[in-house]
C-alpha cells in the first residue's frame, strides 16, 4: 500500500521535478510545451531527450480527452506543441482543426503492433494525425492467491455470488460499460441506444456484487492491499508496476474479450516548434523511448512499438509474448456520439447512486 501511495504521489510531482532539473541547466536553448498524461512526466523519460537536444520540456498533466481539449480552448494558438490523447479521440482534435498531419515516412509505423495502429481513428481523410504509443487492457485484475484463477477466464465471475463484496469497479464509464457489452456478447463498436437497457442491467448486477466503485488510486489500492480480490477494469496498468512487491497481482483476458485502451501522440498545427515536436515524437516512439514510457513510474503499459528495448523481466511482467493472442480478442473503447454518450453517462450515474 505504501508503495502504491508513494507511486501516485511521485506521479503528481513529476512535472515539477522535471522542470526543476532542466531549469538548473544553462545549456538549454529551446523549449517544448506538451499536454500529457502522467506517464510522460517521469524524468526517466524526459531527461534523456532534454539532455540530448539541449531542450526544456514543459509539461501539463491532464486526465481524459475532454479535460485536455478544455485546456487547449483556454490557451492561445501556439502555446502547445504536442499532445497525448486517446487514439480513438484523434478525430475530435482534427475536427477542431488542432492537429498537424504526421510524416509517416519519418516514424516507425512498420514496427507497431498492427492492431494498435488504429487507422480508423488516427487516419483522417487519408492523412495521419496521431501515432499510438502505448496500450493495454481494461479487463479483470485480481489477486491470484485469493480467487479461483479459472473463474477469471469469464466475465460471469463479476456477477457470481461467490465473489460478492470482494470486487471493486474502476470508476470510468466507457471501459466498464464496454466490458458489460462484451459480457453480453455485444461489440463495443456497434452499441446503440437500443443496447442501453441490457447494459444498465449488467452494470447493476456488477454493482450489487461489488464492495466499492473507485477512481484510479482508490481502486488500485483496494486490490493491492487486499480490501478486494478483483478489480473490474483492471489490467497491466494496475498490476505490472507492483509485480515485484506483490507478484500475486495478475490480470486475465477472459473468453468474452477485453476493452483495449490506447494512447497516441499528436502534433499541434499551430506549434511554433514543429521540428522539435516531431523529434520528441520520434524519440518517444524509438525502442529506448518506448521502454521508458512502458515502464513509467506513474503506470506501466504495453509499448506500441514491437521493438521496444525492454528487458526480459519487463517483457515477462507485461506478458509481451502473449500480446498477439490478447489483441485478437480485444475490442476498442466504445465511441458514442454526443447523444448516446450522455445517455451512457446517465446510466453510469444511476449505477453509482444505486444502493
N, C-alpha and C positions, 0 to 999 in steps of 0.2 A: 504493500500500500504506500509506504513512504517513498519508494522509488517512483511509483506512478504519480504521486502528487508532485514530487520534485521534477519529474519529466515535464509535466504541464506547466509548472512554474517557470522552468527554463524556457519552454516554448514561448511563453508570454514576454520574456525579456530578450529573446534572441535578436530582435530587430535593434534594440538599444545597444546590445553588446557589439553587434556587427558594425554599427555606425561609430561607436566609440573607438574601435580598433582602427578603422580606416581614417578617422578624423585625426588620429595621432601621427599619421604618416605624411610628411611633407612632399612625398613624391607623387601623390595623387593629383592628376591634372584633369580628369574627366569625371562626370557623374552620370549614373544611370538610375532612373526612377522606376521602381517596379511595384505593381499591385500584386500581392502574393498571398498564398496560404502559408501557414506557419512552418511547413517543412522547408520552405525556401529561405527562411530567416536564420537557419542554422549556419553559424560561422564556418563549420566544416565544409559546407557547400560554397559559401560566398568568398571566403578568403583566398582560395587558390585563383579564382577568376580575377579578383581585385589586384592581387599581387602580380599576376602575370601580365595585366593590362594597365597597371597604374590607374585604377578606377575606384571610385567611391560608389557603392551600390546603396541607394536609399530605398528602403522597403516600407511598405504599408500593408499590414495584415488585414484580411477580412475573411468572413465565413459566408459562403453562399454567393451565387451569381447575382442575386438581387442586391445584396449589400455592396458588391463590387461595382455594379453599374451605377448604383446611387452615388458612390464616391466619385466616379467619373463625371457624373452630371453636376456635381458640386465643384468640379475642378475646371481649370482653364485649358483650352486646346494646347497640347504640347507639354502639359505638366507630367504626363506619364509616357513611358517608353514601351514597357512590356506588361503583360497581364497573365495571371494564371486563371483559368476558367474551366468549368466542367466542359468536357469535349462536346457533349450534346447541346451546350448553350452557345457554342461559337456563332451559329446563325443569328442569335439575338444581338450580338455585338456588330455583326455585319449589317444587319437591318438598320442599326442606329448609325451606320457609317463610321464606326470606330476603328476598324482594323485594316491593316495593310496586307495585301497578298504576300505569302512567303515564297522565296525562291526554292522550289522543290529540289533543284539540282545541287543545292548547297546544304542540304540537310539529309540525314541518314534514313530516309523513308524505307529503303530496301531492307534495313536491318530491324524494322519494327515488327513485333508480332502482328501478323496480318489482321487479326480480329480487332485490334485496337487502333488501327489507322482511322477508323470511324469516318470513312469517306462521306457517308450520308450527312454528317454534321460539319466536318472540317473543310469539305469542298462545297463552295457556293458558286453557282454559275461557272463551273469549270476552273475556278481559282481556289488555291489552298490558303485558308486564313488561320489555321491552327494546326499544331502538331501535338499529338498525345505524348505525354512524357512519363506518366505514372498511372498505374491502375490497380484494381483489386476487387474485392467482392463484399457485398452486404449479404450475409448468409447466416449460418448458425455457428456462433462461437461458444465454446464450452470448456469445462474442466474435465479432462478425460479420466480422472480418478473418481469423479462423483456421479457420472452418468453411464448408461449403457451406450457405448460408442456406436453400436449397431443401430440404436434408436435415432442417432443423429444423422443417419443417412436418409431420413424422410422428414418433411415438414410437419407430418402428422404429430410428431413429438411435441410440437409447440402448443398444441391444444390437448395433449394427453394428460388426464388427471394425475398420472404418475408423477408429473413434474410441476404440479400446482404449487405456486408460491416459491418456485425455485428458478424462475425466469425473470429476466429484465428485458425491456424493449427499448431499443435505441430511438430516441425522440426525433426522428426525421421522417416525415410522412411519405416522401417519394420512394425511397428504397424499401421501407417496410410494407407499404401498400403494393409495391412491386412483388415482394415476397408473398404477400397474401394472394396476389393474382396467380403466381406460379403454383402455389399450393392448390389452387382451384383449376389448374390446367389451362390458364389463360396466358396469352402472350402480352408482355408489358407494352409492346409497340402498338397493340391493337385495342387497348382499353377505350371504352366509350362510356357515356352516361348510363347506358343500359347495364353495365357491369357493376355499378356502384352499390346496389343493394347487397349483392353477394360479397363484395369486398368489405362492406360495412359489417356484415355478419361474421366474416372470418376474423376481422380485427377485434370485434367484441369478444369472440372466443379466446383469442390470444390474451386480451386484456384481463379477462376473467381468470386466466391461468397464471398471470404474472404477479410478481411481488412489487415491481416498480417500472415506471417509464422514465427514462432519464437522458439528459444530453450526454455529449461525448465523455466528459470526465466522470460523471456520476455512474453511467452505465459500465464504463471500463473498470472503475474502481469496484463496483459491486461484484463483477466477475473475478477480478484479481484478488479480492480479499475474501472470497467465499461467501459473501452475502447471498449470491445466487450462483447457480451452476451452469446456466445457459444464458446467452445474450442473443436476442433476435436482432439481426442486423450486424452482428459482429463479423469478424473476418481477420485476415492477416494484419490489418491496420490496428487491431486490438491486441492480438496475441504475439506477433513477431517480435516487437520491441521488448517484450517481457519474457521471451523464451528462455534466456539464460537463468533468470531468477525463478521462474515458475514454468518449467517445461511441461507441466500438465495442461497448460492452456493450449487449446487447439481449435481448429475450425473444420467444417465439412462443406462440401458442395453436394447437397442432397440430390436424390434421384429426380426431383422436380426441377432442379437447376438453382441458380443464384442470380442476384442482381449485380451487374458489372458497373463499378464506378470507374471513371477515367477522367483525368485532368489534363488540360492542354495549355500550351503557351501560345500567345498571340502577340503581335506587334501593333502598336498604335499607329494609325495613319498620320496623325499629327506629331509623332515623335520628332524631336529635334536631333536625335542621335540614332538614326536608323542603322548605320553601320555597326555601332556599338551594341544596339539592341539585337541585331542578328548574331553578332559574335557571342552574346550572352546565351541566346537560344542554342547556338551551335555547341557551346560549352556544356550546357545542361544536358543536351542530347548525346554528348560524347560518352564513350564507355566509362570514363572516370567520373564525369559529372553525374551520369545515371546511377552509378554505385553510391555516390554520396547522397543523392536525392532519395534513393530507395531506402537507405538506412538512416534517414534523418532522425534526430533525437525527438522530434515532435511526433512523428508517426512513420512507421515503415509501410512500404507498398511495393508492388512489382514494378520494375523499370520497364518502360515500353520498348526500349532498345534491347533486343535479344543478346547483344554483345556486351552488355554492362559488365564492368570489371568487378564483379562480386567474388568474394572468397567462397570456397566450397561450403563452409559452415553457414554463411549468409544465404547461399542458394538453398541449402537444406531447410533453413528456417522459413524461407519464403515459398518452399515447395516448388522451386523453379522448374524442375523436370516434369512436374505434373501439369504445368500450365496449358499445354495444348488440349488435354482432356477437360480441364476446368473450363477453358474458354469455349469449347464446343458446346457446353451445357449452360453457359451464362447468357443472360439477356440484358440489354441496356436499361438504364433508368426509364421509367415512364416519362414521356414528354408531352403532357397535356397542353391543349390551348388554354387561353386565359379563363374561359368559362368553366371548362372541365377542371382546371387546376383549383379554382375557387371552391367548387363542389367537393373535390377531394380533400382540401384543407378543412372544410366544414365537417366532413365525416371524421377526420383526424381529431379535430377539437372535441367532437361528441365523444369519441373513444377516450380521450384524455380525461374528460369530465365524468365518465361512467364510474359508478361505484361497484 
